[in-house]
């Protein structure tokens, strides 16, 4: 499979670049674009963290991931659940087909289920490696185009850390210790339906630019809906 030309973006195909106006998802109407839910801001308040410039989301029910960017000028009058002031506004820049766990949602270690809640990108793995690089224990071991076409973890890894103690952080529910990633997958025809072992799968054409754009610390919101 040639990964570089394949994308599962639900938009008009413009490249994902910083400092470039990006529009056109399923619709060009801002009112119909995905929005960050109030639950995300409440989770930030509980965790004592400020919303980051970029936010990634994943919806288990919809099998979609989305990339949000905070905008400088507020466009709504909604109140920030963090402190009652005007909330920061985010626009969805891209929405992608994704794949979460074939076993459903769950927080427990060993469940192979996708954990919910507030996370952040703790580490980025694979920078500088060729597209199609296969990873095991986060170390490159081969290439999809050299006999490992159905590899489980490929291209790049965004290793997630849970931020909600007792829910996705600490003990037997720690997402980081569970090695929950956003990563590529050898068989991209599975995107759009649950197929992973707990992680979030993305297509190479979507993951590679995201990897370059989002810094360590970027917040990630995984929701059932």
C-alpha positions in Angstrom: 0.0 0.0 0.0 1.2 3.5 -0.7 0.5 5.5 2.4 1.6 9.0 1.3 -1.3 9.5 -1.0 -4.0 8.0 1.2 -6.0 10.2 3.6 -9.2 9.6 5.5 -9.8 13.3 6.2 -13.5 14.3 5.9 -12.7 17.6 4.3 -11.6 19.2 1.0 -8.1 17.8 1.1 -6.2 21.0 1.9 -2.8 20.3 3.6 -2.6 20.7 7.3 -0.2 23.5 8.0 0.4 26.0 10.7 -0.5 29.7 9.9 -2.7 28.7 7.0 -6.4 29.1 6.9 -8.0 25.7 6.8 -11.7 25.3 6.0 -14.1 22.7 4.6 -14.8 19.7 6.7 -18.1 17.9 6.0 -19.6 21.4 5.7 -18.1 24.9 5.4 -20.7 26.1 8.0 -19.0 26.9 11.3 -22.3 26.1 13.1 -22.2 22.5 11.9 -18.5 21.8 12.6 -17.6 19.6 15.6 -17.2 21.6 18.8 -15.3 20.9 22.0 -17.8 19.8 24.6 -18.4 21.5 28.0 -17.2 18.3 29.6 -13.7 18.9 28.2 -13.4 22.3 30.0 -14.9 20.9 33.2 -12.3 18.1 33.1 -9.5 20.7 32.6 -10.8 22.5 35.7 -10.8 19.4 37.8 -7.3 18.5 36.6 -6.0 22.0 37.2 -4.7 22.4 33.6 -5.3 25.2 31.1 -6.7 24.3 27.7 -3.8 24.1 25.2 -3.5 25.9 21.9 -4.3 22.7 20.0 -6.6 20.0 21.2 -7.2 16.5 19.7 -10.4 14.6 20.2 -11.6 11.1 19.5 -15.2 9.9 19.5 -15.7 6.2 20.1 -19.3 6.2 18.9 -18.5 8.1 15.7 -15.1 6.5 15.1 -13.7 10.0 14.3 -10.8 12.1 15.5 -10.6 15.8 15.2 -8.0 18.5 15.4 -9.0 21.8 17.1 -7.0 25.1 17.2 -7.7 28.0 19.6 -8.5 31.2 17.8 -7.4 34.6 19.0 -10.7 36.4 18.6 -13.7 34.9 20.4 -16.6 34.2 18.1 -19.2 33.2 20.8 -20.4 34.5 24.1 -20.3 31.2 25.9 -19.0 31.2 29.5 -15.9 29.4 30.5 -16.9 26.6 33.0 -13.4 27.0 34.5 -14.1 30.4 36.0 -17.3 31.9 34.6 -15.5 34.2 32.2 -15.7 34.0 28.4 -14.5 30.6 27.2 -11.6 30.3 24.8 -12.9 29.5 21.3 -11.7 26.6 19.2 -12.3 25.9 15.6 -12.2 22.3 14.2 -9.5 22.4 11.6 -9.8 18.8 10.5 -11.8 15.7 11.2 -10.4 12.2 10.4 -11.6 8.6 10.3 -10.2 6.8 13.3 -10.4 3.4 14.9 -10.7 2.7 18.6 -10.8 -0.6 20.5 -12.7 -3.6 19.2 -13.5 -4.4 22.8 -15.2 -1.1 23.5 -14.4 1.4 26.2 -12.7 0.8 29.5 -10.1 2.2 31.8 -8.5 -1.0 33.4 -5.1 -2.3 32.6 -5.2 -5.5 30.6 -8.7 -4.8 29.2 -7.5 -3.8 25.7 -10.2 -1.2 25.8 -10.0 2.5 24.9 -9.9 4.8 27.9 -12.1 7.8 28.2 -11.4 11.3 29.5 -8.8 14.0 29.5 -5.3 13.1 28.4 -2.2 14.9 27.0 0.5 13.9 24.6 3.3 12.8 27.0 5.9 11.7 24.4 6.3 11.7 20.6 8.0 8.7 19.0 9.2 8.1 15.5 10.3 11.6 14.4 12.6 11.4 11.4 11.8 7.8 10.6 10.5 6.9 7.1 6.8 6.5 6.6 5.9 2.8 7.0 8.3 2.3 9.9 7.1 -0.5 12.1 7.5 -0.2 15.9 7.7 -2.7 18.7 8.1 -1.4 22.3 8.5 2.0 20.6 11.6 0.9 18.7 11.8 0.6 14.9 12.0 -3.0 13.8 11.1 -2.9 10.0 8.9 -1.4 7.4 5.4 -2.1 6.1 6.7 -2.1 2.5 9.3 -4.7 3.4 7.2 -7.7 4.5 5.3 -6.3 7.5 2.3 -4.9 5.7 -0.2 -5.8 8.5 1.9 -4.3 11.4 0.0 -3.1 14.4 2.0 0.1 15.2 3.5 2.1 12.3 4.6 5.5 11.1 4.4 7.6 14.3 3.3 7.4 18.0 1.7 10.0 20.2 2.0 8.4 23.7 -0.9 9.6 25.9 -0.9 10.3 29.6 -4.1 10.4 31.6 -4.8 13.5 33.7 -7.7 12.3 35.8 -6.5 10.5 39.0 -8.5 7.3 39.6 -10.0 7.5 36.1 -7.2 7.3 33.6 -4.2 8.1 35.9 -2.6 6.0 38.5 -3.0 2.5 39.8 -4.7 0.0 37.4 -6.2 2.6 35.2 -3.1 4.5 34.2 -3.3 5.2 30.4 0.4 6.0 30.2 1.4 2.7 31.8 -1.2 1.0 29.6 0.7 2.4 26.6 -2.3 4.1 25.1 -1.2 5.8 21.8 -2.5 7.6 18.8 -0.6 5.8 16.0 -0.7 4.4 12.5 -1.9 0.9 11.6 -0.9 -1.3 8.7 -4.4 -2.0 7.4 -6.0 1.4 6.9 -9.2 -0.2 5.5 -10.1 -0.8 9.1 -10.4 2.9 9.9 -14.0 4.0 10.6 -14.8 1.0 12.7 -13.5 -0.4 16.1 -10.4 -2.5 15.5 -7.6 -1.5 17.9 -6.5 -3.0 21.1 -7.2 0.2 23.1 -5.3 2.8 21.1 -6.6 5.3 18.5 -5.6 4.5 14.9 -5.2 7.1 12.2 -4.2 7.0 8.6 -0.6 7.9 7.7 -1.6 10.9 5.7 -3.4 12.3 8.7 -1.0 11.2 11.5 2.2 12.4 9.9 1.3 16.2 9.7 -0.4 16.0 13.1 2.8 14.6 14.6 4.8 17.5 13.3 2.3 20.1 14.4 1.2 19.3 17.9 3.8 19.7 20.7 4.2 17.5 23.8 1.6 18.6 26.3 -1.2 19.0 23.8 -4.5 18.0 25.4 -6.5 15.0 24.1 -10.1 14.4 24.9 -11.5 10.9 24.3 -15.3 10.6 24.6 -17.9 7.9 24.2 -20.0 10.2 22.0 
